[in-house]
Amino acid sequence: MVVFGHSASNIKGDLNYHEFVRLIYSFHMEFFFFISGLFALLSIKKRKGRLFSNKVKTLLYPFLCGLF
């Protein structure tokens, strides 16, 4: 997603292509934060209940704030 977005900034003329890139830029950082949180959750299995609720508070809330 990042490579696609950066390479698309050099293409001129195609409006639909640039609108698609703008769509990607509207959520890609929040999406990567959310995905990294999910992988961290999978890698740490010892503290199941408390870890999940903590990840929801620390990752989902900023993700949703970043969308709006």
C-alpha positions as CSV (number, residue, x, y, z in Angstrom):
1,M,0.0,0.0,0.0
2,V,2.8,2.4,0.9
3,V,4.8,1.7,-2.2
4,F,1.7,2.0,-4.4
5,G,0.7,5.3,-2.9
6,H,4.2,6.8,-3.3
7,S,4.7,5.6,-6.8
8,A,1.2,6.9,-7.8
9,S,2.1,10.4,-6.8
10,N,4.4,10.6,-9.8
11,I,1.7,9.7,-12.3
12,K,-0.1,12.7,-13.9
13,G,-3.4,12.9,-15.6
14,D,-5.6,10.0,-14.5
15,L,-8.1,11.4,-12.1
16,N,-9.6,8.1,-11.0
17,Y,-6.1,6.8,-10.2
18,H,-5.4,9.8,-8.0
19,E,-8.8,9.5,-6.2
20,F,-7.9,5.9,-5.4
21,V,-4.6,7.0,-4.0
22,R,-6.4,9.6,-1.9
23,L,-8.6,6.9,-0.6
24,I,-5.6,4.8,0.4
25,Y,-4.0,7.8,2.2
26,S,-7.2,8.4,4.2
27,F,-6.8,5.2,6.2
28,H,-3.4,3.5,5.6
29,M,-1.6,4.6,8.7
30,E,-4.5,3.8,11.1
31,F,-4.8,0.4,9.3
32,F,-1.1,-0.4,9.9
33,F,-1.4,0.6,13.6
34,F,-4.4,-1.7,14.0
35,I,-2.7,-4.7,12.1
36,S,0.5,-4.3,14.2
37,G,-1.6,-4.5,17.3
38,L,-3.3,-7.7,16.2
39,F,0.1,-9.3,15.5
40,A,1.4,-8.3,18.9
41,L,-1.7,-9.8,20.4
42,L,-1.1,-13.1,18.7
43,S,2.6,-13.2,19.7
44,I,1.8,-12.7,23.4
45,K,-0.5,-15.5,24.6
46,K,0.1,-15.6,28.3
47,R,-2.1,-12.6,29.4
48,K,-5.1,-13.3,27.3
49,G,-8.0,-11.4,28.8
50,R,-6.2,-8.4,30.2
51,L,-4.0,-8.0,27.2
52,F,-6.9,-7.9,24.7
53,S,-8.8,-5.3,26.6
54,N,-5.7,-3.2,26.9
55,K,-5.0,-3.5,23.1
56,V,-8.6,-2.4,22.4
57,K,-8.2,0.7,24.5
58,T,-4.8,1.6,23.2
59,L,-5.2,0.7,19.5
60,L,-8.8,0.7,18.5
61,Y,-9.6,4.1,20.1
62,P,-6.7,6.0,18.2
63,F,-7.6,4.1,15.0
64,L,-11.2,5.3,15.2
65,C,-10.1,8.9,16.1
66,G,-7.8,8.9,13.1
67,L,-10.6,8.0,10.8
68,F,-12.7,10.9,11.8
